[in-house]
Amino acid sequence: MSSRPPVERVRALDERLAKHFQNLRHERSQSGGGRPIFALEHGLNREQREDLQANVQELIKSGQPVGEAWLPLVVYAAEVGYRYEGEEYWQTFESETPGWTAFGTRDYVRESFRMFAKRFGGAEPSGRWAGHFSIISWPITHAVLPTDLQFHLARILFDYRHQLTQELLSEPEVFGAKLAARTAGTSSRFVNFSQNRDLLGQVAAALLIGTDSDSPLLLSSTLDRIVADLDKVRRAKVWLREARASVIRNRVKGLSREKSATRSEGGLSHGRTLQLAPPSLSLTRDQDGVWRVSIDLPDFEMLRRTSPDLHAALGKMRCKLAGVNGPPYARGRVLFEPQVVLDSWPTSGEPLLKLENGDAALNQALGDECRLPAGPPWVFKLNESQKAVEVIGKTVRPGGIYVLVTDTDLPSRTIEWITPSSLRCSGVKAYEVHVPTSVGPGELGALRGLGVSVVVDIEIRPVGPVPAAWDGEGRVEWIAGDQPVIAISSNREIHKCTVALDNEAPLDLSWPTSEPRKLFIRLVDVGVGSHKISASLVPAAGGSSVVSGTLSVEIREPRARSHTGSFREALVMLCSPASPTLDELWAGSVSISAIGPAGVPVHVVASLEDRPGRALISKPLRGLSLPIEPGAFAAAFDDQFRSVEPSRVYDDAMTCTIEVSNPDLGSISLRCEREFVPLRWAVGRDREGPFARLHDNVGARSLRVERLSYSRPDLRESIQVDIVSRLRSNEGGLFNATWQEFRAAVLLPPFVHDINSIRLATVRPWITAGPRSVDTILKWLELSDLWATARLPGDAFARHARDNVLRAFATSVCSVIGGARWAAGEQQLVNGNQGALLELSKAIGNTDYEGIIAGDVKRRAPGFASLSLDGRVSECARLLRRIAPNMRPGMPPEWHAEFMLRLASSPSQASTWAGPWSRVGIDMAIQHAMMLRVARYIVLAVHFANDRPINASLYEGWAWD
């Protein structure tokens, strides 16, 4: 390093960088259409970067002003952003920059980047993420593509490779928008990064075009650096190579587009882009020979890309399926169970799915995407396996066997080749149709009268690559990237064939004169969407009229293989919610199961990673075999992983990976990542005991921080913090930080260092008494939700203390509403009195009539333990009808029953579940206190009926979600 003072060395760097960026701006304005410049495009090699880093660090450490040499600081900050791997940016920046906290400010960094944007045409952050992270969004944006995001972008480009065109790459803004729609399911950091769609499209296009020549999108040396880092990860290297190969193939196709007998100019016709494939119907016979109706729901995985909010709602809310009796489906179930058996036929126009307590806009979108195919009638073709598949075009062929489903009775004088058939689905009738081999005017008229058309003398069907779906008649589905081939044949003498795709000009093709007399047509570059192939056959001389036929073609975007497998594979992992975070997994609020051949042993490994591919700890979960039920997995994860050694490194981890494998069945995995949020707490431990430190990624001036203790969990104490504060409390408690609409809360474990301090972990919470009012209960529900959703560190004492607090809120809610006698019984329960449940049973009713109901509740309550949650709701609703026959109009007894049971077992979830109707439910509980007393007694009876913990709930057997 030079002996010159650091300020002079940095000034020299400033002049050199300024000249470089000025030249780069001129070049880009000439050849790149004025594309923005990034600070990472500094053109420095590795040795020069290290020299810049050392000089900037020395200058800042010396306390000398950097105002005249701001440009090296911008490059320095962008370099920190490029190495950023998911931890807090400022923590990394400040730890690598001694003296920064004393001599520098975050605002100065932002102002320096703004100066860079103004002077050199630099990129500016955009999107909601930029508004929330108004400072660090600048260095992260100018890092172009930080290392921890490169893997995700390579995967998305690989998945999207079949849709890559030269036109798309020439419009980075449009390209970025299409890629951003596919980021659901990646890390939250990448989702945030992708909100700057112009940047995403520019970087992605630059990666795909390559470095063979100077790119108008990104400096070649910067692009080479990103590609070299991508090459270090084998899978990312392969993905990028395949995506680039697709671009080259499409480029070649674009240079030689000529018509031929085996080619369709499909690339010139872009059908509408579909959200989801429509639901499809099928019929199967049971052992009694009765038809059952099954409906295959759409592949909702596509919604991750196109409608992430709707996909998330399907994973987190229960769904009611039209035509299916019984309670709503558990949250996330429709994402994993593609086929449903209908008990009754949904009415015309009725949405097949409806989110329970879902937003009206989401339900409208779901209804638009998921409706029954148009009818009546509905036509099904019987195949060799005696399964009948729906024919979307409602066409039949001579000699074929079909099942006709309609909502009306056919005339009593039934045609002999149309016979009634039994159907196990109310609201419709079924008829088997054996179409005659020779269809005359009479048969043709009968079929047309039923709404069915007949196709004769022409057949258009897929051949070659197996399609994704084929109804056997007139509708076929392929995946983008397939090479579809169709065959056109006829039982007549044909002279020529005219073929058209969509609305393009028809193509005249000569009919083959040798066997097989079929015309084979390969479809090339057919765009994603819906298309129609029309064919007209001109008969040989002396023949009859022209024969016409159509084929409906759907081209769909390929679905990336999920790491958790699918029902088409030997192994599949089911998870609710569908994409859990690390904090949700650690808090025990995630249900995980694995499905495969029964009794087959599997190797299950749980790992905590601080960055992709680098495990802090990895441990096997032993004693598991297929199928793995949620309770079995939860018990193994809790006993063998969460409560032992891994808990000590949990707070340093960014990801937890669960892998299930078998040598013969393959492997599946689930990644639960820590969310990237404006505010995050970290919990650590040193010689002085546990501490909490707030990582503020926004530099918020209006930040509010408060502390609540385990002993007084309803009292808030405001405290002051800074970015280096280590907050401590021997008793532990909850620390809550809020900024605008963001909230971050964490539980600090008590300082347990010897046997005498264990009492801190077993302190009994005390909640201040309040009036018997809706507002009091709502306040407690809000506080309970704060404690329940606070981040739980890897410490068993913190979990135990948190659960005590949540039980205290449940006890307070039920005591205040239940009345003095009930409150006395609750106190006995808190004191550990073995006879508390008996005393509570005596306090259920206060009048003779209520006593009769109470006796019935006492007798039936133990049986609730064997019922599902939905079954308990139904049984509880029957009891509540006897207490309050006239409930609020429009609110069914089942709603009140579930609200009361949630209020009695998990108050923190009750208000979330009921939303704006919480006041209605609480008011009903206050007016008819016996309703809540009954629900509470049922909750406690089920709790004490369980021998050991089987889920992560306050009261055993009451894990609602």
Buried (B, 14 or more C-beta within 10 A) or exposed (E): EEEEEBBEBBBBBBEBBEEBBBEBBEBBEEEBEEBBBBBBBBBBEEEEBEBBBEBBBBBBBEEBEBEEBBBBBBBBBBBBBBEBBBBBBBBBBBEBBEBBEEBBEBEBBBBBBBBBBEEBBBBBBBBEBBEBBBBBBBBBBBBBBBBBBBBBBBBBBBBBBBBBBEEBBEBBEBBBBBBBBBBBBBBBBBBBBBBBBBBBBBBBBBBBBBBEEEBBBBBBBBBEBBBEBBEEBEEBBEBBEEBBEBBEEBBEBEEEEEEEBEBBBBBEBEBEBBBBBBBBBBBBBEEEEBBBBBBBBBBBBBBBBBBBEBBBBBBBBBBBBBBBEEBBBBBBBBBBEBEBEBBBBBEEEEBBBBBBBBBEEBBEBBBEBBBBEEBBBBBBBBEEEEBBBBBBBBBBBBEBBBBBBBBEEBEEEEBEEBEEBEBBBEEBBBBBBBBEEEBEEEBBEBBEEBBBBBBBBBBBBBEEEEBBBBBBBBBBBBBBEBEBBBBBBBEEEBEBBBBBBBEEEEBEBEBEEEEEEBBBBBBBBBBBBBBBBBBBBBBEEEBEEEBEBBBBBBBBBBBBEBBBBBEEBBBBBBBBBBBBBBBBBBBBBBBBBBBBBEEBEBBBBBBBBBBBEEBBBBBBBEEBBBBBBBBBBBBBBBEBBBBBEBBEBBBBBBBBBBBBBBEEBEBBBBBBBBBBBBBBBBBEBEEEBBBBBBBBBBBBEEBEBBBBBBBBBBBBEEEEBEBEBEBBBEBBBBBBBBBEEBBBBBBBBBBBEEEEBEEBBEBEBBBEEBEBEBEBBBEBBEBBBBBBBBBBBBBBBBBBBBBBBBBBBBBBBBBBBBBEBBBBBBBBBBEEEEEBBEBBBEBBBBEEEBEEBBEBBBEBBEBBBEBEBBBBBBBBBEBBBBBBEEBBEEBEBBBBBBBBBBBBBBBBBBBBBBEEBBBBBBBBBBEBBBBBBBBBBBBBBBBBBBEEBBBBBBBBBBBBB
